[in-house]
């Protein structure tokens, strides 16, 4: 099965990198796409490339060499990069929801609230916050001096799996887990839900169904991306512990760390006429 697995994983990786690079190329080459929504979309594509690149190349090498060994230092490095770009994905989805909220609920103030200067500041803040969290998690991992086992039940250094292997008090694991859940689960999801609650409230006051559809059509791709990202993440970390097995955990990890970045370019391009028309002009996208 290893040759088949190698071909499959390599194909997924190449499709993910190429698809996200095409979105970045389309946004940067077309002046009509130089808007806050596409600015954050291109950065989401860049984060997706880095996110999948933090785990999959090592997996491909492991399949080729028939070795699945990683040093402790490389494990911490991989975990830091995984958390950094995973957090950036999370924060970017939240900022994109805020962008849609301002565009639909406060259109007259959109140019002020989402000016290029403010968009760059928002991007720098979310990068800094993601870096801070990834390094904080790294520092916690460095405090672990005893491990019950040296085998991680995943294809990469999953932070949750690494904490499960430690001999430290269960209270420390619970604190770290709940901290990450609050920072990257509760707060972002609350912001996204609030934004779409306000958006739906405004859309319901539009008399024509055509107007409602046109206004909400710009949110469809984002909603699909949010459901895919959070759905797979929640399924991985909050599934029933009674039915949990290592194989199920690995499949779930594969879904949100590999499949989600691969599907994002299709979600944001196939349902977006602006991106599609730009790709057609560049003669990279064949329909």
ChimeraX commands (.cxc) that place a marker at each C-alpha (Angstrom):
marker #1 position 0.00,0.00,0.00 radius 0.5
marker #1 position 2.94,2.36,0.47 radius 0.5
marker #1 position 3.39,3.27,-3.26 radius 0.5
marker #1 position -0.35,4.01,-3.50 radius 0.5
marker #1 position -0.26,6.03,-0.27 radius 0.5
marker #1 position 2.81,7.93,-1.47 radius 0.5
marker #1 position 1.13,8.83,-4.78 radius 0.5
marker #1 position -2.08,9.88,-3.04 radius 0.5
marker #1 position -0.43,12.08,-0.40 radius 0.5
marker #1 position 1.93,13.65,-2.94 radius 0.5
marker #1 position -0.97,14.40,-5.31 radius 0.5
marker #1 position -3.01,16.01,-2.50 radius 0.5
marker #1 position -0.02,18.13,-1.49 radius 0.5
marker #1 position 0.69,19.31,-5.05 radius 0.5
marker #1 position -3.00,20.09,-5.70 radius 0.5
marker #1 position -3.17,22.07,-2.44 radius 0.5
marker #1 position -0.05,24.12,-3.17 radius 0.5
marker #1 position -0.97,24.74,-6.81 radius 0.5
marker #1 position -4.60,25.63,-6.03 radius 0.5
marker #1 position -3.70,28.10,-3.31 radius 0.5
marker #1 position -0.90,29.62,-5.41 radius 0.5
marker #1 position -3.41,30.20,-8.22 radius 0.5
marker #1 position -5.69,32.11,-5.86 radius 0.5
marker #1 position -2.75,34.24,-4.66 radius 0.5
marker #1 position -1.71,34.86,-8.28 radius 0.5
marker #1 position -5.28,35.80,-9.29 radius 0.5
marker #1 position -5.67,38.28,-6.41 radius 0.5
marker #1 position -2.28,39.93,-6.92 radius 0.5
marker #1 position -2.56,40.19,-10.72 radius 0.5
marker #1 position -6.08,41.65,-10.97 radius 0.5
marker #1 position -6.52,45.19,-9.67 radius 0.5
marker #1 position -10.28,44.59,-9.33 radius 0.5
marker #1 position -9.52,42.02,-6.61 radius 0.5
marker #1 position -7.45,44.43,-4.52 radius 0.5
marker #1 position -10.15,44.63,-1.86 radius 0.5
marker #1 position -10.10,43.64,1.85 radius 0.5
marker #1 position -12.05,40.42,1.20 radius 0.5
marker #1 position -9.56,39.15,-1.38 radius 0.5
marker #1 position -6.60,40.50,0.59 radius 0.5
marker #1 position -7.53,38.22,3.49 radius 0.5
marker #1 position -8.40,35.37,1.09 radius 0.5
marker #1 position -4.92,35.48,-0.46 radius 0.5
marker #1 position -3.37,35.43,3.00 radius 0.5
marker #1 position -5.60,32.49,3.94 radius 0.5
marker #1 position -4.28,30.65,0.88 radius 0.5
marker #1 position -0.70,31.43,1.93 radius 0.5
marker #1 position -1.43,30.19,5.47 radius 0.5
marker #1 position -2.96,27.00,4.02 radius 0.5
marker #1 position 0.19,26.32,1.98 radius 0.5
marker #1 position 2.36,26.78,5.08 radius 0.5
marker #1 position -0.09,24.79,7.23 radius 0.5
marker #1 position 0.02,21.68,5.05 radius 0.5
marker #1 position 3.77,22.12,4.44 radius 0.5
marker #1 position 4.42,21.86,8.18 radius 0.5
marker #1 position 3.36,18.18,8.21 radius 0.5
marker #1 position 2.97,16.56,4.79 radius 0.5
marker #1 position 6.56,16.80,3.40 radius 0.5
marker #1 position 7.82,14.90,6.46 radius 0.5
marker #1 position 5.07,12.30,5.92 radius 0.5
marker #1 position 6.11,11.87,2.27 radius 0.5
marker #1 position 9.75,11.38,3.29 radius 0.5
marker #1 position 8.69,8.85,5.94 radius 0.5
marker #1 position 6.77,6.83,3.34 radius 0.5
marker #1 position 9.73,6.90,0.93 radius 0.5
marker #1 position 12.35,5.93,3.52 radius 0.5
marker #1 position 10.10,3.50,5.44 radius 0.5
marker #1 position 11.06,5.34,8.64 radius 0.5
marker #1 position 8.69,7.23,10.92 radius 0.5
marker #1 position 11.16,8.73,13.36 radius 0.5
marker #1 position 11.50,12.38,14.37 radius 0.5
marker #1 position 13.86,13.96,16.87 radius 0.5
marker #1 position 12.49,15.81,19.88 radius 0.5
marker #1 position 13.83,19.13,18.56 radius 0.5
marker #1 position 12.28,18.58,15.12 radius 0.5
marker #1 position 9.04,17.50,16.78 radius 0.5
marker #1 position 8.84,20.76,18.73 radius 0.5
marker #1 position 9.65,22.74,15.56 radius 0.5
marker #1 position 6.94,20.94,13.60 radius 0.5
marker #1 position 4.44,21.46,16.41 radius 0.5
marker #1 position 5.25,25.19,16.58 radius 0.5
marker #1 position 4.79,25.67,12.83 radius 0.5
marker #1 position 1.60,23.61,12.84 radius 0.5
marker #1 position 0.12,25.71,15.65 radius 0.5
marker #1 position 1.31,28.99,14.11 radius 0.5
marker #1 position -0.32,28.46,10.72 radius 0.5
marker #1 position -3.34,26.66,12.18 radius 0.5
marker #1 position -3.98,29.66,14.44 radius 0.5
marker #1 position -3.53,31.99,11.46 radius 0.5
marker #1 position -6.18,30.01,9.54 radius 0.5
marker #1 position -8.48,30.30,12.53 radius 0.5
marker #1 position -7.96,34.05,12.97 radius 0.5
marker #1 position -8.23,34.78,9.24 radius 0.5
marker #1 position -11.62,33.05,9.03 radius 0.5
marker #1 position -12.80,35.25,11.91 radius 0.5
marker #1 position -11.48,38.45,10.30 radius 0.5
marker #1 position -13.14,37.48,7.00 radius 0.5
marker #1 position -16.46,37.13,8.84 radius 0.5
marker #1 position -15.94,40.61,10.30 radius 0.5
marker #1 position -15.22,41.93,6.78 radius 0.5
marker #1 position -18.53,40.53,5.50 radius 0.5
marker #1 position -20.33,41.95,8.55 radius 0.5
marker #1 position -19.02,45.46,7.87 radius 0.5
marker #1 position -19.66,45.20,4.09 radius 0.5
marker #1 position -23.33,44.17,4.53 radius 0.5
marker #1 position -24.34,45.83,7.80 radius 0.5
marker #1 position -22.32,49.08,7.50 radius 0.5
marker #1 position -21.68,49.58,3.77 radius 0.5
marker #1 position -21.32,53.36,4.04 radius 0.5
marker #1 position -18.49,52.99,6.56 radius 0.5
marker #1 position -16.81,50.03,4.84 radius 0.5
marker #1 position -14.04,52.10,3.24 radius 0.5
marker #1 position -13.17,53.57,6.65 radius 0.5
marker #1 position -13.44,50.42,8.80 radius 0.5
marker #1 position -11.62,48.22,6.25 radius 0.5
marker #1 position -9.08,50.66,4.87 radius 0.5
marker #1 position -5.80,49.17,3.52 radius 0.5
marker #1 position -3.94,50.50,6.56 radius 0.5
marker #1 position -6.35,48.81,8.98 radius 0.5
marker #1 position -6.30,45.56,7.00 radius 0.5
marker #1 position -2.50,45.40,7.27 radius 0.5
marker #1 position -2.69,46.13,11.01 radius 0.5
marker #1 position -5.29,43.36,11.46 radius 0.5
marker #1 position -3.05,40.94,9.56 radius 0.5
marker #1 position 0.03,41.85,11.62 radius 0.5
marker #1 position -1.95,41.48,14.86 radius 0.5
marker #1 position -3.24,38.02,14.00 radius 0.5
marker #1 position 0.25,36.89,12.92 radius 0.5
marker #1 position 1.71,38.20,16.17 radius 0.5
marker #1 position -1.03,36.58,18.25 radius 0.5
marker #1 position -0.62,33.25,16.44 radius 0.5
marker #1 position 3.15,33.37,16.95 radius 0.5
marker #1 position 2.67,34.18,20.63 radius 0.5
marker #1 position 0.34,31.23,21.18 radius 0.5
marker #1 position 2.53,28.76,19.28 radius 0.5
marker #1 position 5.60,29.79,21.27 radius 0.5
marker #1 position 3.69,29.69,24.55 radius 0.5
marker #1 position 2.61,26.12,23.75 radius 0.5
marker #1 position 6.22,25.32,22.86 radius 0.5
marker #1 position 7.41,26.61,26.23 radius 0.5
marker #1 position 4.86,24.42,27.99 radius 0.5
marker #1 position 6.07,21.40,26.00 radius 0.5
marker #1 position 9.68,22.19,26.94 radius 0.5
marker #1 position 8.74,21.87,30.62 radius 0.5
marker #1 position 7.83,18.20,30.06 radius 0.5
marker #1 position 10.75,16.11,31.27 radius 0.5
marker #1 position 9.11,12.67,31.42 radius 0.5
marker #1 position 7.19,10.73,28.77 radius 0.5
marker #1 position 5.20,7.53,29.23 radius 0.5
marker #1 position 5.98,6.48,25.67 radius 0.5
marker #1 position 7.93,7.70,22.63 radius 0.5
marker #1 position 5.34,6.72,20.01 radius 0.5
marker #1 position 2.89,9.39,18.82 radius 0.5
marker #1 position -0.41,8.03,17.53 radius 0.5
marker #1 position -0.47,10.40,14.57 radius 0.5
marker #1 position 1.47,11.09,11.38 radius 0.5
marker #1 position 2.87,14.35,12.82 radius 0.5
marker #1 position 3.66,15.88,16.21 radius 0.5
marker #1 position 0.09,16.65,17.18 radius 0.5
marker #1 position 0.11,18.94,20.27 radius 0.5
marker #1 position -2.72,17.01,21.94 radius 0.5
marker #1 position -0.96,13.69,21.39 radius 0.5
marker #1 position 2.30,15.04,22.80 radius 0.5
marker #1 position 0.56,16.21,25.97 radius 0.5
marker #1 position -1.11,12.80,26.36 radius 0.5
marker #1 position 2.33,11.15,26.41 radius 0.5
marker #1 position 3.64,13.29,29.25 radius 0.5
marker #1 position 3.88,12.03,32.83 radius 0.5
marker #1 position 2.84,15.42,34.19 radius 0.5
marker #1 position -0.30,16.06,36.18 radius 0.5
marker #1 position -3.57,15.75,34.28 radius 0.5
marker #1 position -4.48,19.23,35.54 radius 0.5
marker #1 position -1.75,20.78,33.37 radius 0.5
marker #1 position -3.10,19.00,30.28 radius 0.5
marker #1 position -6.63,20.16,31.07 radius 0.5
marker #1 position -5.54,23.78,31.55 radius 0.5
marker #1 position -3.65,23.84,28.24 radius 0.5
marker #1 position -6.51,22.14,26.39 radius 0.5
marker #1 position -9.20,24.48,27.76 radius 0.5
marker #1 position -6.99,27.52,27.09 radius 0.5
marker #1 position -6.64,26.54,23.43 radius 0.5
marker #1 position -10.36,25.75,23.18 radius 0.5
marker #1 position -11.30,29.19,24.54 radius 0.5
marker #1 position -8.75,31.12,22.45 radius 0.5
marker #1 position -9.26,29.30,19.15 radius 0.5
marker #1 position -12.69,27.79,19.54 radius 0.5
marker #1 position -15.01,29.85,21.68 radius 0.5
marker #1 position -13.86,33.41,20.87 radius 0.5
marker #1 position -13.50,33.00,17.07 radius 0.5
marker #1 position -16.73,31.03,16.75 radius 0.5
marker #1 position -18.56,33.60,18.88 radius 0.5
marker #1 position -17.29,36.37,16.58 radius 0.5
marker #1 position -18.32,34.47,13.45 radius 0.5
marker #1 position -21.77,33.58,14.82 radius 0.5
marker #1 position -22.38,37.17,15.95 radius 0.5
marker #1 position -21.30,38.51,12.53 radius 0.5
marker #1 position -23.67,36.20,10.65 radius 0.5
marker #1 position -26.48,36.86,13.10 radius 0.5
marker #1 position -26.21,40.56,12.28 radius 0.5
marker #1 position -25.87,39.82,8.56 radius 0.5
marker #1 position -29.01,37.65,8.51 radius 0.5
marker #1 position -30.89,40.33,10.50 radius 0.5
marker #1 position -30.01,42.93,7.86 radius 0.5
marker #1 position -30.79,40.62,4.93 radius 0.5
marker #1 position -34.26,39.81,6.28 radius 0.5
marker #1 position -35.11,43.52,6.01 radius 0.5
marker #1 position -34.31,43.56,2.27 radius 0.5
marker #1 position -37.67,43.34,0.46 radius 0.5
marker #1 position -36.58,41.52,-2.72 radius 0.5
marker #1 position -35.34,37.93,-2.68 radius 0.5
marker #1 position -32.91,38.80,-5.48 radius 0.5
marker #1 position -31.31,41.47,-3.32 radius 0.5
marker #1 position -31.01,39.11,-0.38 radius 0.5
marker #1 position -29.40,36.43,-2.55 radius 0.5
marker #1 position -26.94,38.87,-4.11 radius 0.5
marker #1 position -25.88,40.21,-0.72 radius 0.5
marker #1 position -25.53,36.77,0.87 radius 0.5
marker #1 position -23.79,35.18,-2.14 radius 0.5
marker #1 position -20.48,36.73,-1.06 radius 0.5
marker #1 position -20.75,34.83,2.26 radius 0.5
marker #1 position -21.42,31.35,0.88 radius 0.5
marker #1 position -17.80,30.41,0.23 radius 0.5
marker #1 position -16.69,31.72,3.61 radius 0.5
marker #1 position -19.42,29.79,5.43 radius 0.5
marker #1 position -18.40,26.59,3.64 radius 0.5
marker #1 position -14.77,27.15,4.65 radius 0.5
marker #1 position -15.75,27.81,8.26 radius 0.5
marker #1 position -17.89,24.66,8.47 radius 0.5
marker #1 position -15.13,22.56,6.94 radius 0.5
marker #1 position -12.38,23.91,9.21 radius 0.5
marker #1 position -14.28,23.88,12.49 radius 0.5
marker #1 position -16.25,20.72,11.70 radius 0.5
marker #1 position -13.11,18.62,11.19 radius 0.5
marker #1 position -11.29,20.27,14.12 radius 0.5
marker #1 position -14.18,19.69,16.53 radius 0.5
marker #1 position -14.53,16.12,15.31 radius 0.5
marker #1 position -10.83,15.56,16.03 radius 0.5
marker #1 position -10.51,17.08,19.48 radius 0.5
marker #1 position -14.01,16.75,20.92 radius 0.5
marker #1 position -15.17,13.40,19.64 radius 0.5
marker #1 position -16.41,10.74,22.03 radius 0.5
marker #1 position -13.50,9.34,24.01 radius 0.5
marker #1 position -15.35,6.03,24.41 radius 0.5
marker #1 position -15.36,5.39,20.65 radius 0.5
marker #1 position -11.90,6.90,20.06 radius 0.5
marker #1 position -9.25,4.73,18.42 radius 0.5
marker #1 position -5.81,5.59,17.07 radius 0.5
marker #1 position -6.93,4.90,13.50 radius 0.5
marker #1 position -9.97,7.19,13.86 radius 0.5
marker #1 position -7.76,9.87,15.39 radius 0.5
marker #1 position -5.32,9.70,12.48 radius 0.5
marker #1 position -8.12,9.90,9.90 radius 0.5
marker #1 position -9.61,12.93,11.70 radius 0.5
marker #1 position -6.17,14.60,11.89 radius 0.5
marker #1 position -5.69,13.93,8.17 radius 0.5
marker #1 position -9.05,15.56,7.44 radius 0.5
marker #1 position -8.41,18.94,9.06 radius 0.5
marker #1 position -4.65,19.19,8.44 radius 0.5
marker #1 position -4.53,17.91,4.84 radius 0.5
marker #1 position -7.98,17.69,3.24 radius 0.5
marker #1 position -9.24,21.08,4.45 radius 0.5
marker #1 position -6.34,23.10,2.92 radius 0.5
marker #1 position -6.79,21.13,-0.32 radius 0.5
marker #1 position -10.53,21.88,-0.58 radius 0.5
marker #1 position -10.29,25.59,0.27 radius 0.5
marker #1 position -9.11,26.67,-3.24 radius 0.5
marker #1 position -12.07,24.83,-4.80 radius 0.5
marker #1 position -14.52,26.35,-2.30 radius 0.5
marker #1 position -13.28,29.92,-2.83 radius 0.5
marker #1 position -12.80,29.71,-6.60 radius 0.5
marker #1 position -15.59,27.54,-8.01 radius 0.5
marker #1 position -18.24,29.59,-6.17 radius 0.5
marker #1 position -16.63,32.95,-6.91 radius 0.5
marker #1 position -17.16,34.51,-10.33 radius 0.5
marker #1 position -14.46,37.16,-9.84 radius 0.5
marker #1 position -11.77,34.57,-9.09 radius 0.5
marker #1 position -12.97,32.31,-11.91 radius 0.5
marker #1 position -12.97,35.10,-14.51 radius 0.5
marker #1 position -9.47,36.19,-13.46 radius 0.5
marker #1 position -8.18,32.61,-13.68 radius 0.5
marker #1 position -9.73,32.26,-17.13 radius 0.5
marker #1 position -7.98,35.42,-18.28 radius 0.5
marker #1 position -4.71,34.06,-16.96 radius 0.5
marker #1 position -5.44,30.82,-18.92 radius 0.5
marker #1 position -4.65,28.70,-15.93 radius 0.5
marker #1 position -8.18,27.52,-15.19 radius 0.5
marker #1 position -9.95,25.33,-17.72 radius 0.5
marker #1 position -13.70,24.88,-17.53 radius 0.5
marker link #1:1,2 radius 0.2
marker link #1:2,3 radius 0.2
marker link #1:3,4 radius 0.2
marker link #1:4,5 radius 0.2
marker link #1:5,6 radius 0.2
marker link #1:6,7 radius 0.2
marker link #1:7,8 radius 0.2
marker link #1:8,9 radius 0.2
marker link #1:9,10 radius 0.2
marker link #1:10,11 radius 0.2
marker link #1:11,12 radius 0.2
marker link #1:12,13 radius 0.2
marker link #1:13,14 radius 0.2
marker link #1:14,15 radius 0.2
marker link #1:15,16 radius 0.2
marker link #1:16,17 radius 0.2
marker link #1:17,18 radius 0.2
marker link #1:18,19 radius 0.2
marker link #1:19,20 radius 0.2
marker link #1:20,21 radius 0.2
marker link #1:21,22 radius 0.2
marker link #1:22,23 radius 0.2
marker link #1:23,24 radius 0.2
marker link #1:24,25 radius 0.2
marker link #1:25,26 radius 0.2
marker link #1:26,27 radius 0.2
marker link #1:27,28 radius 0.2
marker link #1:28,29 radius 0.2
marker link #1:29,30 radius 0.2
marker link #1:30,31 radius 0.2
marker link #1:31,32 radius 0.2
marker link #1:32,33 radius 0.2
marker link #1:33,34 radius 0.2
marker link #1:34,35 radius 0.2
marker link #1:35,36 radius 0.2
marker link #1:36,37 radius 0.2
marker link #1:37,38 radius 0.2
marker link #1:38,39 radius 0.2
marker link #1:39,40 radius 0.2
marker link #1:40,41 radius 0.2
marker link #1:41,42 radius 0.2
marker link #1:42,43 radius 0.2
marker link #1:43,44 radius 0.2
marker link #1:44,45 radius 0.2
marker link #1:45,46 radius 0.2
marker link #1:46,47 radius 0.2
marker link #1:47,48 radius 0.2
marker link #1:48,49 radius 0.2
marker link #1:49,50 radius 0.2
marker link #1:50,51 radius 0.2
marker link #1:51,52 radius 0.2
marker link #1:52,53 radius 0.2
marker link #1:53,54 radius 0.2
marker link #1:54,55 radius 0.2
marker link #1:55,56 radius 0.2
marker link #1:56,57 radius 0.2
marker link #1:57,58 radius 0.2
marker link #1:58,59 radius 0.2
marker link #1:59,60 radius 0.2
marker link #1:60,61 radius 0.2
marker link #1:61,62 radius 0.2
marker link #1:62,63 radius 0.2
marker link #1:63,64 radius 0.2
marker link #1:64,65 radius 0.2
marker link #1:65,66 radius 0.2
marker link #1:66,67 radius 0.2
marker link #1:67,68 radius 0.2
marker link #1:68,69 radius 0.2
marker link #1:69,70 radius 0.2
marker link #1:70,71 radius 0.2
marker link #1:71,72 radius 0.2
marker link #1:72,73 radius 0.2
marker link #1:73,74 radius 0.2
marker link #1:74,75 radius 0.2
marker link #1:75,76 radius 0.2
marker link #1:76,77 radius 0.2
marker link #1:77,78 radius 0.2
marker link #1:78,79 radius 0.2
marker link #1:79,80 radius 0.2
marker link #1:80,81 radius 0.2
marker link #1:81,82 radius 0.2
marker link #1:82,83 radius 0.2
marker link #1:83,84 radius 0.2
marker link #1:84,85 radius 0.2
marker link #1:85,86 radius 0.2
marker link #1:86,87 radius 0.2
marker link #1:87,88 radius 0.2
marker link #1:88,89 radius 0.2
marker link #1:89,90 radius 0.2
marker link #1:90,91 radius 0.2
marker link #1:91,92 radius 0.2
marker link #1:92,93 radius 0.2
marker link #1:93,94 radius 0.2
marker link #1:94,95 radius 0.2
marker link #1:95,96 radius 0.2
marker link #1:96,97 radius 0.2
marker link #1:97,98 radius 0.2
marker link #1:98,99 radius 0.2
marker link #1:99,100 radius 0.2
marker link #1:100,101 radius 0.2
marker link #1:101,102 radius 0.2
marker link #1:102,103 radius 0.2
marker link #1:103,104 radius 0.2
marker link #1:104,105 radius 0.2
marker link #1:105,106 radius 0.2
marker link #1:106,107 radius 0.2
marker link #1:107,108 radius 0.2
marker link #1:108,109 radius 0.2
marker link #1:109,110 radius 0.2
marker link #1:110,111 radius 0.2
marker link #1:111,112 radius 0.2
marker link #1:112,113 radius 0.2
marker link #1:113,114 radius 0.2
marker link #1:114,115 radius 0.2
marker link #1:115,116 radius 0.2
marker link #1:116,117 radius 0.2
marker link #1:117,118 radius 0.2
marker link #1:118,119 radius 0.2
marker link #1:119,120 radius 0.2
marker link #1:120,121 radius 0.2
marker link #1:121,122 radius 0.2
marker link #1:122,123 radius 0.2
marker link #1:123,124 radius 0.2
marker link #1:124,125 radius 0.2
marker link #1:125,126 radius 0.2
marker link #1:126,127 radius 0.2
marker link #1:127,128 radius 0.2
marker link #1:128,129 radius 0.2
marker link #1:129,130 radius 0.2
marker link #1:130,131 radius 0.2
marker link #1:131,132 radius 0.2
marker link #1:132,133 radius 0.2
marker link #1:133,134 radius 0.2
marker link #1:134,135 radius 0.2
marker link #1:135,136 radius 0.2
marker link #1:136,137 radius 0.2
marker link #1:137,138 radius 0.2
marker link #1:138,139 radius 0.2
marker link #1:139,140 radius 0.2
marker link #1:140,141 radius 0.2
marker link #1:141,142 radius 0.2
marker link #1:142,143 radius 0.2
marker link #1:143,144 radius 0.2
marker link #1:144,145 radius 0.2
marker link #1:145,146 radius 0.2
marker link #1:146,147 radius 0.2
marker link #1:147,148 radius 0.2
marker link #1:148,149 radius 0.2
marker link #1:149,150 radius 0.2
marker link #1:150,151 radius 0.2
marker link #1:151,152 radius 0.2
marker link #1:152,153 radius 0.2
marker link #1:153,154 radius 0.2
marker link #1:154,155 radius 0.2
marker link #1:155,156 radius 0.2
marker link #1:156,157 radius 0.2
marker link #1:157,158 radius 0.2
marker link #1:158,159 radius 0.2
marker link #1:159,160 radius 0.2
marker link #1:160,161 radius 0.2
marker link #1:161,162 radius 0.2
marker link #1:162,163 radius 0.2
marker link #1:163,164 radius 0.2
marker link #1:164,165 radius 0.2
marker link #1:165,166 radius 0.2
marker link #1:166,167 radius 0.2
marker link #1:167,168 radius 0.2
marker link #1:168,169 radius 0.2
marker link #1:169,170 radius 0.2
marker link #1:170,171 radius 0.2
marker link #1:171,172 radius 0.2
marker link #1:172,173 radius 0.2
marker link #1:173,174 radius 0.2
marker link #1:174,175 radius 0.2
marker link #1:175,176 radius 0.2
marker link #1:176,177 radius 0.2
marker link #1:177,178 radius 0.2
marker link #1:178,179 radius 0.2
marker link #1:179,180 radius 0.2
marker link #1:180,181 radius 0.2
marker link #1:181,182 radius 0.2
marker link #1:182,183 radius 0.2
marker link #1:183,184 radius 0.2
marker link #1:184,185 radius 0.2
marker link #1:185,186 radius 0.2
marker link #1:186,187 radius 0.2
marker link #1:187,188 radius 0.2
marker link #1:188,189 radius 0.2
marker link #1:189,190 radius 0.2
marker link #1:190,191 radius 0.2
marker link #1:191,192 radius 0.2
marker link #1:192,193 radius 0.2
marker link #1:193,194 radius 0.2
marker link #1:194,195 radius 0.2
marker link #1:195,196 radius 0.2
marker link #1:196,197 radius 0.2
marker link #1:197,198 radius 0.2
marker link #1:198,199 radius 0.2
marker link #1:199,200 radius 0.2
marker link #1:200,201 radius 0.2
marker link #1:201,202 radius 0.2
marker link #1:202,203 radius 0.2
marker link #1:203,204 radius 0.2
marker link #1:204,205 radius 0.2
marker link #1:205,206 radius 0.2
marker link #1:206,207 radius 0.2
marker link #1:207,208 radius 0.2
marker link #1:208,209 radius 0.2
marker link #1:209,210 radius 0.2
marker link #1:210,211 radius 0.2
marker link #1:211,212 radius 0.2
marker link #1:212,213 radius 0.2
marker link #1:213,214 radius 0.2
marker link #1:214,215 radius 0.2
marker link #1:215,216 radius 0.2
marker link #1:216,217 radius 0.2
marker link #1:217,218 radius 0.2
marker link #1:218,219 radius 0.2
marker link #1:219,220 radius 0.2
marker link #1:220,221 radius 0.2
marker link #1:221,222 radius 0.2
marker link #1:222,223 radius 0.2
marker link #1:223,224 radius 0.2
marker link #1:224,225 radius 0.2
marker link #1:225,226 radius 0.2
marker link #1:226,227 radius 0.2
marker link #1:227,228 radius 0.2
marker link #1:228,229 radius 0.2
marker link #1:229,230 radius 0.2
marker link #1:230,231 radius 0.2
marker link #1:231,232 radius 0.2
marker link #1:232,233 radius 0.2
marker link #1:233,234 radius 0.2
marker link #1:234,235 radius 0.2
marker link #1:235,236 radius 0.2
marker link #1:236,237 radius 0.2
marker link #1:237,238 radius 0.2
marker link #1:238,239 radius 0.2
marker link #1:239,240 radius 0.2
marker link #1:240,241 radius 0.2
marker link #1:241,242 radius 0.2
marker link #1:242,243 radius 0.2
marker link #1:243,244 radius 0.2
marker link #1:244,245 radius 0.2
marker link #1:245,246 radius 0.2
marker link #1:246,247 radius 0.2
marker link #1:247,248 radius 0.2
marker link #1:248,249 radius 0.2
marker link #1:249,250 radius 0.2
marker link #1:250,251 radius 0.2
marker link #1:251,252 radius 0.2
marker link #1:252,253 radius 0.2
marker link #1:253,254 radius 0.2
marker link #1:254,255 radius 0.2
marker link #1:255,256 radius 0.2
marker link #1:256,257 radius 0.2
marker link #1:257,258 radius 0.2
marker link #1:258,259 radius 0.2
marker link #1:259,260 radius 0.2
marker link #1:260,261 radius 0.2
marker link #1:261,262 radius 0.2
marker link #1:262,263 radius 0.2
marker link #1:263,264 radius 0.2
marker link #1:264,265 radius 0.2
marker link #1:265,266 radius 0.2
marker link #1:266,267 radius 0.2
marker link #1:267,268 radius 0.2
marker link #1:268,269 radius 0.2
marker link #1:269,270 radius 0.2
marker link #1:270,271 radius 0.2
marker link #1:271,272 radius 0.2
marker link #1:272,273 radius 0.2
marker link #1:273,274 radius 0.2
marker link #1:274,275 radius 0.2
marker link #1:275,276 radius 0.2
marker link #1:276,277 radius 0.2
marker link #1:277,278 radius 0.2
marker link #1:278,279 radius 0.2
marker link #1:279,280 radius 0.2
marker link #1:280,281 radius 0.2
marker link #1:281,282 radius 0.2
marker link #1:282,283 radius 0.2
marker link #1:283,284 radius 0.2
marker link #1:284,285 radius 0.2
marker link #1:285,286 radius 0.2
marker link #1:286,287 radius 0.2
view
